[in-house]
Amino acid sequence: MDNKIMKQINSYYNSWFEINNIYALWSKMHGIEDSTLFVLHEIYYSKTSLTQSEICKKLLYPKQTISQILASLEKNDYITKEQNENDRRNKFIKLTDNGNRFASSILHQLKAAECEAFIQLSEKQRENLIESFKLLTEVLSKNLTKELKRNSFKD
């Protein structure tokens, strides 16, 4: 392996871990886990009611993880689950008034901090950052999927 590439990958990992840690610490400061923060984010900013399956698919969390988060949010009167008339197996997840106040207070603070961070980057830096992440996601997914397929036939 090319030493320069390995250093760049390690630098990428360090940045990734630091960003994750920032969200984890920020969430903890507000009395929740970062996974709960991201679930609240999806529910709060969704244009339509979401099901548990949709949240799992969007966040790529296991069903059991989302189920535990939703149970905790429901226990704290932050969400309700409403029957989906078109599909009785899935319930719509909605914020209660209490949940809406809670999510609004922490998510607006978070968005303000994220906006402030992005403002400190030039327009070109923001565009490059987003395009680079999209490209890395695309090629990494392609390469790892290829590897998974190759290894799945060895069994």
C-alpha positions in Angstrom: 0.0 0.0 0.0 1.1 3.5 -0.8 2.3 5.2 2.5 0.9 8.6 1.4 -2.5 7.1 0.8 -2.4 5.3 4.2 -1.6 8.6 5.9 -4.5 10.2 4.1 -6.9 7.5 5.1 -5.8 7.7 8.7 -6.3 11.5 8.6 -9.7 10.9 7.2 -10.5 8.4 10.0 -9.3 10.9 12.6 -11.5 13.6 11.3 -14.5 11.2 11.0 -14.0 10.1 14.6 -13.6 13.6 15.9 -16.9 14.7 14.1 -18.7 11.7 15.6 -17.3 12.6 19.0 -18.5 16.2 18.7 -22.1 15.0 18.0 -21.9 12.4 20.8 -20.7 15.0 23.3 -23.2 17.5 22.2 -26.0 15.0 22.4 -24.9 13.9 25.9 -24.9 17.5 27.0 -28.7 17.5 26.1 -29.3 14.2 27.9 -29.6 12.0 24.9 -27.4 9.6 22.8 -26.3 10.7 19.3 -28.4 8.0 17.8 -31.5 9.5 19.5 -30.5 12.9 18.2 -30.4 11.6 14.6 -33.8 9.9 15.0 -35.3 13.1 16.4 -33.7 14.9 13.4 -35.3 12.6 10.9 -38.8 12.8 12.6 -38.6 16.6 13.1 -37.5 17.6 9.6 -39.6 15.0 7.8 -42.2 16.5 5.5 -44.4 13.4 6.1 -45.0 11.0 8.9 -42.3 8.3 9.0 -42.5 4.6 9.9 -39.9 2.8 12.0 -38.8 1.0 8.8 -38.2 4.3 7.0 -36.1 5.6 9.9 -34.0 2.4 9.8 -33.5 2.7 6.1 -32.5 6.4 6.2 -30.1 6.1 9.2 -28.9 2.6 8.5 -29.5 1.6 12.1 -30.7 -1.9 13.0 -34.4 -2.3 13.6 -33.8 -3.2 17.3 -31.8 0.0 17.9 -34.6 2.2 16.4 -37.2 0.3 18.3 -35.4 0.9 21.6 -34.9 4.6 20.8 -38.6 5.0 19.8 -39.7 3.2 23.0 -37.6 5.6 25.1 -39.0 8.6 23.2 -42.5 7.4 23.6 -41.9 6.8 27.4 -40.8 10.4 27.7 -43.9 11.6 25.8 -41.8 12.9 22.9 -43.5 10.7 20.2 -46.7 8.8 19.5 -47.2 5.9 17.2 -50.3 6.1 15.0 -51.9 3.3 13.0 -51.2 3.3 9.3 -54.5 2.6 7.7 -52.8 1.4 4.5 -50.5 -1.0 6.2 -51.4 -2.2 9.7 -48.0 -3.6 10.3 -46.4 -0.2 10.3 -47.2 2.7 12.5 -46.5 6.4 11.8 -44.1 8.1 14.2 -45.1 11.6 15.2 -43.8 14.1 17.6 -46.0 15.1 20.5 -46.2 18.8 21.5 -43.7 18.0 24.2 -41.5 16.2 21.7 -41.8 19.0 19.2 -40.6 21.5 21.9 -37.7 19.3 22.9 -36.6 18.5 19.4 -37.0 22.1 18.3 -34.9 23.5 21.1 -31.9 21.1 20.5 -32.1 20.8 16.7 -32.3 24.6 16.2 -29.2 25.0 18.4 -27.5 22.3 16.4 -28.4 23.8 13.0 -27.2 27.2 14.2 -23.8 25.7 15.2 -23.6 23.7 11.9 -24.4 26.8 9.9 -21.8 28.8 11.8 -19.2 26.2 11.0 -20.1 26.1 7.3 -20.1 29.9 7.1 -16.5 29.8 8.2 -15.7 27.8 5.0 -15.7 29.5 1.6 -18.4 28.7 -0.9 -15.8 26.7 -2.9 -14.6 24.8 0.2 -18.2 23.9 1.1 -18.9 22.7 -2.5 -15.6 20.7 -2.5 -16.4 19.1 0.9 -19.9 18.0 -0.2 -18.7 16.8 -3.6 -15.8 14.9 -2.1 -18.0 13.1 0.4 -20.4 12.2 -2.3 -17.6 10.8 -4.5 -16.0 9.0 -1.6 -19.3 7.4 -0.7 -20.0 6.3 -4.2 -16.6 4.7 -4.9 -16.3 3.2 -1.4 -19.8 1.7 -1.8 -18.9 0.4 -5.2 -15.6 -1.1 -4.1 -16.9 -2.7 -0.9 -20.0 -4.1 -2.7 -17.7 -5.7 -5.2 -15.7 -7.2 -2.4 -18.8 -8.5 -0.6 -20.0 -10.1 -3.8 -16.6 -11.7 -4.5 -16.5 -13.1 -0.9 -20.1 -14.3 -0.8 -19.4 -16.8 -3.6 -16.5 -18.4 -1.6 -18.9 -20.0 1.0 
